């Protein structure tokens, strides 16, 4: 498992907006994780000013698991918009190597689905077979080219989902830096990713995400219906989970302000206590993001 490097063995760097909350509880929770041996990276940027209001080791490239699917979704949406991909093209499930560790499609009776439905499954449930089907159809090369065009240097989708990773496989599904991914989410809601239509499509898919158990647990949103909140809360997010890896990035906008955020934690998953301590840090960040935006 990843631990803090020599360079990051000091306490977590801190920076907070003057005149606003300083995210002291979040910093305390993250420093406790870092002192316990976890590797932590966080970046929160104000959508109005473009200035970071919280950052710590946000340039470090770390495993991000399913959060790395976002560049793939962007390439799929761009293909739909340009006409190079047909949203109704049918993909057979048995044309993709099975993944039995998680996902919804493996439980469905439908043996085939259109690309547009696979994108929804990938965004809302992180379905590994749907992701692998999209990646197989689009190809790694196009995703890499799209990432380069977006200016992503530290963020990459390295491999498909697998039940087991062998010595010849990439060690992680995806890697990324908190600073880059927060910038990508900020660009999405500002219609600056490829074009307005592609940004809107990807944002719509991400607004349907049903994993609200980490940062989003503090929003009080309905996991199954939160794209049109009665209180005017704008929220999109994507999470990533693997053994000893938790990551979340999103956009939260309330009546006072809006932010794009990313938190990545790599920890020794030795017990449920270790895991819950990591999850608690995400929820503390969620509480302070709600206070910042409301």
C-alpha positions as CSV (number, residue, x, y, z in Angstrom):
1,X,0.0,0.0,0.0
2,X,1.1,3.5,-0.6
3,X,2.5,5.5,2.2
4,X,3.7,9.1,2.5
5,X,7.0,9.6,0.7
6,X,10.0,11.2,2.3
7,X,9.1,14.5,0.7
8,X,5.5,14.4,2.2
9,X,6.4,13.2,5.7
10,X,5.8,16.7,7.1
11,X,2.4,17.8,8.1
12,X,-0.1,18.4,5.3
13,X,0.4,21.8,3.5
14,X,-2.4,24.1,4.1
15,X,-3.9,27.1,2.3
16,X,-7.4,28.6,2.9
17,X,-9.3,31.6,1.6
18,X,-8.9,34.7,3.7
19,X,-12.2,35.8,5.2
20,X,-13.8,32.5,4.7
21,X,-13.8,29.3,6.7
22,X,-10.3,27.8,6.9
23,X,-11.4,24.2,6.7
24,X,-9.7,23.6,10.1
25,X,-11.7,20.4,10.8
26,X,-10.8,19.0,7.4
27,X,-7.2,19.8,7.8
28,X,-7.2,18.1,11.2
29,X,-8.8,15.0,9.9
30,X,-6.4,14.8,6.9
31,X,-3.4,15.4,9.1
32,X,-4.5,12.6,11.4
33,X,-4.7,10.3,8.4
34,X,-1.2,11.4,7.1
35,X,0.3,10.9,10.6
36,X,-1.2,7.4,10.6
37,X,0.7,6.6,7.4
38,X,-1.9,7.4,4.7
39,X,-1.1,9.5,1.6
40,X,-3.5,12.4,1.2
41,X,-4.1,14.9,-1.6
42,X,-6.7,17.6,-1.7
43,X,-7.7,20.5,-3.8
44,X,-10.7,22.8,-3.5
45,X,-11.1,25.8,-5.9
46,X,-13.7,28.6,-5.8
47,X,-15.7,28.6,-9.0
48,X,-16.2,32.3,-9.1
49,X,-12.7,33.5,-8.4
50,X,-10.8,30.5,-9.7
51,X,-8.6,30.6,-6.6
52,X,-7.8,27.6,-4.5
53,X,-9.3,27.7,-1.0
54,X,-7.8,24.5,0.2
55,X,-4.9,22.5,-1.1
56,X,-2.4,19.9,0.2
57,X,0.0,17.8,-1.9
58,X,-2.4,18.5,-4.8
59,X,0.3,18.0,-7.5
60,X,1.1,14.4,-6.4
61,X,0.0,11.7,-8.8
62,X,-2.0,9.0,-7.0
63,X,-4.2,6.0,-7.7
64,X,-7.8,7.2,-8.3
65,X,-9.6,4.0,-9.3
66,X,-13.0,4.7,-11.0
67,X,-12.6,8.4,-10.8
68,X,-10.3,8.0,-13.8
69,X,-13.3,7.1,-16.0
70,X,-14.2,10.8,-16.5
71,X,-11.8,11.3,-19.5
72,X,-13.4,8.3,-21.1
73,X,-16.9,9.7,-20.6
74,X,-15.6,13.0,-22.2
75,X,-14.3,11.1,-25.2
76,X,-17.6,9.2,-25.5
77,X,-19.7,12.4,-25.3
78,X,-17.4,14.0,-27.9
79,X,-17.9,11.0,-30.2
80,X,-21.7,11.3,-29.8
81,X,-21.5,15.0,-30.6
82,X,-19.2,14.7,-33.7
83,X,-21.1,11.7,-35.0
84,X,-18.1,9.3,-34.9
85,X,-20.0,7.2,-32.3
86,X,-23.7,6.2,-32.5
87,X,-25.3,6.5,-29.1
88,X,-27.7,3.6,-30.1
89,X,-24.9,1.3,-31.2
90,X,-25.5,-2.0,-29.4
91,X,-22.7,-3.6,-27.5
92,X,-22.9,-7.3,-26.5
93,X,-21.9,-8.0,-22.9
94,X,-20.2,-11.2,-23.8
95,X,-17.9,-9.3,-26.1
96,X,-16.1,-7.9,-23.0
97,X,-14.1,-9.8,-20.5
98,X,-16.3,-10.4,-17.4
99,X,-15.7,-8.6,-14.1
100,X,-17.4,-10.2,-11.1
101,X,-16.3,-8.0,-8.3
102,X,-18.9,-5.2,-8.7
103,X,-21.4,-3.6,-11.0
104,X,-25.0,-3.7,-12.1
105,X,-24.9,-5.0,-15.7
106,X,-23.8,-8.5,-14.6
107,X,-27.1,-8.7,-12.7
108,X,-29.3,-7.5,-15.5
109,X,-31.1,-9.9,-18.0
110,X,-30.3,-7.6,-20.9
111,X,-27.3,-9.3,-22.8
112,X,-26.7,-6.1,-24.8
113,X,-27.1,-2.4,-24.3
114,X,-26.5,0.8,-26.4
115,X,-23.5,3.0,-25.9
116,X,-25.6,5.7,-24.3
117,X,-26.9,3.4,-21.7
118,X,-23.4,2.1,-21.0
119,X,-22.3,5.7,-20.4
120,X,-25.1,6.1,-17.8
121,X,-24.1,2.9,-16.1
122,X,-20.5,4.0,-16.0
123,X,-21.3,7.4,-14.5
124,X,-24.0,6.5,-12.1
125,X,-22.8,3.1,-10.8
126,X,-19.2,2.9,-11.9
127,X,-20.2,-0.3,-13.6
128,X,-16.9,-2.0,-14.5
129,X,-18.2,-4.1,-17.5
130,X,-19.9,-0.9,-18.9
131,X,-16.7,1.0,-18.5
132,X,-14.7,-1.8,-20.1
133,X,-17.1,-2.0,-23.0
134,X,-16.9,1.8,-23.6
135,X,-13.1,1.6,-23.4
136,X,-12.9,-1.3,-25.8
137,X,-15.2,0.5,-28.3
138,X,-13.4,3.8,-28.1
139,X,-9.8,2.6,-27.6
140,X,-7.1,3.6,-25.2
141,X,-5.4,5.7,-27.8
142,X,-8.4,8.1,-28.3
143,X,-8.8,8.5,-24.5
144,X,-5.1,9.3,-24.2
145,X,-5.3,11.8,-27.1
146,X,-8.4,13.4,-25.4
147,X,-6.6,13.6,-22.1
148,X,-3.6,15.3,-23.8
149,X,-6.0,17.8,-25.5
150,X,-7.5,18.6,-22.2
151,X,-4.1,19.4,-20.8
152,X,-4.0,16.5,-18.4
153,X,-0.4,15.6,-17.5
154,X,-0.8,13.7,-14.3
155,X,-4.2,12.1,-14.9
156,X,-4.7,9.0,-17.0
157,X,-6.9,6.0,-17.4
158,X,-4.3,3.3,-17.6
159,X,-6.2,0.1,-17.9
160,X,-9.6,-1.6,-17.9
161,X,-11.2,-3.0,-14.7
162,X,-10.0,-6.5,-13.9
163,X,-10.9,-9.1,-11.2
164,X,-7.2,-9.8,-10.8
165,X,-4.1,-7.8,-11.8
166,X,-1.1,-9.8,-13.0
167,X,2.5,-8.7,-13.3
168,X,1.9,-7.7,-17.0
169,X,-1.1,-5.5,-16.2
170,X,-1.0,-1.9,-15.1
171,X,-0.9,-1.7,-11.3
172,X,-3.8,0.7,-11.2
173,X,-6.9,1.4,-13.3
174,X,-6.2,5.1,-13.2
175,X,-4.0,7.7,-11.6
176,X,-4.4,11.5,-11.2
177,X,-3.6,14.6,-9.2
178,X,-6.2,16.4,-7.1
179,X,-5.3,19.8,-8.7
180,X,-5.8,18.6,-12.3
181,X,-9.1,16.7,-11.6
182,X,-10.6,19.7,-9.7
183,X,-9.7,21.8,-12.7
184,X,-11.4,19.4,-15.0
185,X,-14.6,19.4,-13.0
186,X,-14.5,23.2,-12.9
187,X,-14.1,23.3,-16.6
188,X,-17.1,20.9,-17.1
189,X,-19.6,23.1,-15.3
190,X,-18.2,26.2,-17.0
191,X,-18.8,24.5,-20.4
192,X,-15.1,24.6,-21.2
193,X,-14.5,20.9,-21.8
194,X,-14.4,20.3,-25.6
195,X,-17.5,22.5,-26.1
196,X,-20.7,23.4,-24.4
197,X,-22.7,20.4,-25.6
198,X,-20.0,17.9,-24.5
199,X,-19.6,19.6,-21.1
200,X,-23.4,19.5,-20.6
201,X,-23.7,15.8,-21.5
202,X,-20.9,14.7,-19.2
203,X,-22.2,16.9,-16.4
204,X,-25.7,15.4,-16.9
205,X,-24.3,11.8,-16.6
206,X,-22.3,12.7,-13.5
207,X,-25.3,14.4,-11.9
208,X,-27.0,11.0,-11.8
209,X,-24.2,9.4,-9.8
210,X,-25.7,7.3,-7.0
211,X,-22.5,7.1,-4.8
212,X,-23.1,9.9,-2.2
213,X,-21.4,8.0,0.6
214,X,-18.2,10.1,0.9
215,X,-18.0,13.9,0.6
216,X,-21.6,13.9,-0.7
217,X,-22.9,12.3,2.4
218,X,-23.0,15.7,4.0
219,X,-25.2,17.3,1.3
220,X,-28.4,15.5,2.4
221,X,-29.3,14.8,-1.3
222,X,-31.3,11.8,-2.4
223,X,-28.8,9.4,-4.0
224,X,-31.4,8.3,-6.5
225,X,-32.8,11.7,-7.5
226,X,-30.6,14.7,-6.9
227,X,-30.2,16.2,-10.3
228,X,-33.0,18.7,-9.6
229,X,-32.7,19.6,-5.9
230,X,-35.6,21.4,-4.4
231,X,-33.3,23.7,-2.5
232,X,-31.3,24.8,-5.6
233,X,-28.2,22.8,-4.7
234,X,-26.1,22.1,-7.8
235,X,-24.1,18.9,-7.4
236,X,-22.2,16.5,-9.6
237,X,-19.5,14.0,-8.6
238,X,-17.6,10.9,-9.3
239,X,-16.0,8.5,-6.9
240,X,-13.2,6.0,-7.1
241,X,-12.8,2.9,-4.8
242,X,-10.2,0.2,-4.6
243,X,-8.4,-1.7,-1.9
244,X,-6.8,1.1,0.2
245,X,-7.9,3.8,-2.3
246,X,-10.8,6.3,-1.9
247,X,-11.2,9.3,-4.2
248,X,-13.9,11.7,-5.0
249,X,-14.2,14.8,-7.2
250,X,-17.1,17.0,-7.9
251,X,-18.8,20.4,-8.0
252,X,-20.9,21.8,-5.2
253,X,-22.7,25.1,-5.7
254,X,-25.1,26.8,-3.2
255,X,-26.6,30.2,-2.7
256,X,-23.3,31.9,-1.6
257,X,-20.7,30.3,-3.7
258,X,-19.6,27.2,-5.6
259,X,-16.5,25.0,-5.5
260,X,-14.8,22.2,-7.4
261,X,-13.2,19.7,-5.1
262,X,-11.0,16.6,-5.2
263,X,-9.9,14.5,-2.3
264,X,-7.7,11.4,-2.7
265,X,-6.7,9.1,0.2
266,X,-4.5,6.0,-0.1
267,X,-4.3,4.0,3.1
268,X,-3.6,0.6,4.6
269,X,-7.0,-1.1,4.6
270,X,-6.0,-3.3,7.5
271,X,-9.3,-3.2,9.3
272,X,-12.8,-1.6,9.2
273,X,-11.5,1.0,11.6
274,X,-8.8,2.1,9.1
275,X,-11.4,2.3,6.4
276,X,-13.9,4.2,8.4
277,X,-11.3,6.7,9.5
278,X,-10.6,7.5,5.8
279,X,-14.3,7.8,5.1
280,X,-14.8,10.1,8.0
281,X,-12.3,12.6,6.5
282,X,-14.3,12.8,3.3
283,X,-17.5,13.5,5.3
284,X,-15.8,16.2,7.3
285,X,-14.7,17.9,4.1
286,X,-18.3,17.6,2.9
287,X,-19.6,19.4,6.0
288,X,-17.2,22.3,5.5
289,X,-17.9,22.5,1.8
290,X,-21.6,22.9,2.6
291,X,-20.7,25.6,5.1
292,X,-18.5,27.4,2.5
293,X,-21.2,27.4,-0.2
294,X,-24.2,28.2,2.0
